[in-house]
Structure formats: C-alpha cells, structure tokens
C-alpha cells in the first residue's frame, strides 16, 4: 500500500514538472505585450560560457510594447545584439551607449493565428508527456500485484489524476490563446 502511494506521488510530481515546463515554453511565445520572459531562451557567449541574457543584464519594460536590456558589463552589448538577431523572435534591437531597446511590432491577424497553431503543438506535446507518465504509472501499479479490485481502483485514480493535469494544461492553453488573439 505504501508503494502504491509513493508511486502515485512520484507520478503526480512528474506531471507537475511537465506542466511547469509547458508553462515556461508558453512564456517564450510572443504576444502583443512586452514580457521579459521572451528573452529566457537567448544566451550569449560570456567569457567562453553560454550564459542567459537575463543573468548578464537587467531587463525592464518601459512601455507595453518595449523591452530595455541594460547589461551589467557594457562590453557585452554587441554579443546580446547578435544573439537577439540570431534568435527566432524576429526582433531588431536598437542599441545605444548603455543598453538595447527592443520594440515589439503590432502583430498581424495572420501572425496571431500562426502562434495559436504553435501553442496547439506545444499543448499536444505536453499532453503526450502527461499520458506517458500515466502509462508508466499504470505499468508500475500492475507490477505491484495488488488484489484485482484495488488494482482497478488504483488505475482509476491514475486516470483521474491524468484528467486533472490535462485540464490544467488546457486552462493554460486557453489563457495563452486568449492573450494572443486580444488586440
């Protein structure tokens, strides 16, 4: 019985981590508003070490459609600029002597629809990850050699947990899509 509870708790923990990962992925999808998390995936070569931009600079949002990156080390401005240009964000950095300004252009209707499709793919990957955890959980439950009625109840609990976590993913997706389609 104790093994069963540990197995369920481990599976729930893995599912929570998958949801957290999905949420982090969603933060990298650009909406119409500026958000410092857009730069989370961008790294520069800082003294030979790949380093996230957010670790070598302060990132502020001076306006709803702007980000301002102020590096702690002014010599890294060019490296940050190159990294942003090479990223899939599609933004053009504007440099001055102290930092970099990123102006997020208004998104077109087509671009919004395209991003909704990207979010749908991310959502499906997250749901598959949850279902894979459920499959592993079901295998672990069957290996425990429980009485038939207890095994069936445990498998039902695993399905309820899966349904709950998939609903959380759906809620995150709906919020992101609403944010994307809001002008």
C-alpha positions in Angstrom: 0.0 0.0 0.0 2.9 2.3 0.8 4.5 1.5 -2.5 1.3 2.5 -4.3 1.1 5.9 -2.5 4.7 6.6 -3.4 4.1 5.6 -7.0 1.1 7.9 -7.2 3.0 10.8 -5.6 6.0 10.3 -7.9 3.7 10.3 -10.9 1.9 13.5 -9.8 5.3 15.2 -9.2 6.5 14.3 -12.7 3.2 15.6 -14.1 3.6 18.8 -12.2 7.1 19.2 -13.7 5.7 18.6 -17.2 3.1 21.3 -16.7 5.7 23.7 -15.3 7.9 23.0 -18.3 4.9 23.7 -20.6 4.2 26.9 -18.8 7.8 28.0 -19.4 7.5 27.1 -23.1 4.4 29.2 -23.3 6.2 32.2 -21.8 8.6 32.2 -24.8 5.7 32.6 -27.3 5.5 36.3 -28.1 2.2 38.1 -27.5 1.4 41.7 -28.3 2.8 42.8 -24.9 6.4 43.0 -23.8 7.5 40.4 -21.3 11.0 39.8 -20.0 10.5 36.1 -20.3 10.7 36.4 -24.1 14.4 36.5 -23.6 14.6 33.4 -21.4 15.9 31.2 -24.3 18.5 33.7 -25.5 22.1 33.0 -24.5 25.4 34.8 -25.2 29.0 33.6 -25.1 30.1 35.4 -21.9 33.8 34.8 -21.3 33.6 31.4 -23.0 30.5 30.2 -21.1 27.0 30.2 -22.7 25.0 32.5 -20.3 21.4 33.5 -20.4 20.9 37.2 -21.2 18.8 37.7 -18.0 21.9 36.7 -16.0 24.2 39.4 -17.5 21.7 42.3 -17.6 18.7 43.9 -16.2 15.6 43.7 -18.3 12.8 46.3 -17.9 9.5 47.0 -19.6 9.4 50.8 -20.1 6.2 50.6 -22.2 3.7 47.9 -23.1 5.4 47.1 -26.4 9.1 47.6 -25.4 11.8 45.9 -23.6 15.0 47.6 -22.4 18.1 45.4 -21.8 20.8 47.1 -19.7 23.9 44.8 -19.5 25.9 44.9 -16.3 29.1 44.8 -18.5 28.8 47.3 -21.3 31.2 45.3 -23.5 28.5 42.6 -23.9 26.1 44.9 -25.7 27.2 43.7 -29.1 27.0 40.0 -28.1 23.5 40.4 -26.8 22.5 42.3 -30.0 23.9 39.4 -32.2 22.1 36.8 -30.1 18.8 38.6 -30.4 19.2 39.0 -34.2 20.0 35.3 -34.5 17.0 34.2 -32.3 13.6 33.2 -33.7 12.0 36.2 -32.1 12.1 38.3 -35.2 13.0 41.5 -33.4 15.5 44.1 -34.4 17.5 45.5 -31.4 18.2 49.2 -31.2 21.4 49.9 -29.4 22.6 53.0 -27.5 25.6 53.5 -25.3 24.1 51.9 -22.2 21.7 49.2 -23.5 19.4 47.7 -26.0 15.8 48.6 -26.8 13.5 46.1 -28.3 10.3 47.4 -29.8 7.7 44.7 -30.3 5.7 45.4 -33.5 2.0 45.0 -33.6 1.1 41.5 -34.6 -1.0 40.9 -37.7 -4.0 38.6 -37.6 -2.1 36.0 -39.6 0.8 36.0 -37.2 -1.6 35.6 -34.3 -3.2 32.6 -35.9 0.2 31.2 -36.6 1.2 31.5 -33.0 -2.1 29.8 -31.9 -1.0 26.8 -34.0 2.4 26.8 -32.4 0.7 26.8 -29.0 -1.5 23.9 -30.1 1.6 21.9 -31.0 3.2 22.7 -27.6 -0.1 21.7 -25.9 -0.2 18.4 -27.6 3.4 17.6 -26.6 2.6 18.5 -23.0 -0.5 16.2 -23.1 1.5 13.4 -24.6 4.1 13.8 -21.8 1.3 13.5 -19.2 -0.1 10.4 -20.9 3.3 8.8 -21.0 3.6 9.4 -17.3 0.2 7.8 -16.8 1.2 4.8 -18.9 4.3 4.3 -16.8 2.2 4.7 -13.6 -0.2 2.1 -14.8 2.6 -0.3 -15.5 4.0 0.3 -12.0 0.6 -0.3 -10.5 0.2 -3.6 -12.4 3.7 -4.7 -11.1 2.6 -4.3 -7.5 0.5 -7.5 -7.7 -2.5 -5.9 -5.9 -5.8 -7.5 -5.4 -8.0 -7.1 -8.5 -10.4 -4.6 -7.1 -7.6 -2.5 -5.5 -5.7 -2.5 -8.8 -8.8 -1.3 -10.7 -9.3 1.4 -8.1 -5.7 2.5 -8.4 -5.8 2.6 -12.2 -9.0 4.7 -11.9 -7.1 7.1 -9.6 -4.3 7.3 -12.1 -6.8 8.2 -14.8 -8.4 10.9 -12.6 -5.0 12.4 -11.9 -4.2 12.4 -15.6 -7.6 14.1 -16.4 -7.0 16.7 -13.8 -3.5 17.5 -15.1 -4.7 17.6 -18.8 -7.4 20.1 -17.7 -4.6 22.3 -16.2 -2.8 22.2 -19.5 -6.0 23.1 -21.3 -6.6 26.0 -18.9 -3.0 27.4 -19.6 -3.5 27.0 -23.4 -6.9 28.8 -23.3 -5.4 31.7 -21.4 -2.5 32.0 -23.8 -4.7 31.8 -26.9 -7.0 34.5 -25.4 -3.9 36.6 -24.8 -2.7 36.0 -28.3 -5.9 36.9 -30.0 -6.6 40.0 -27.9 -5.6 43.1 -29.9 
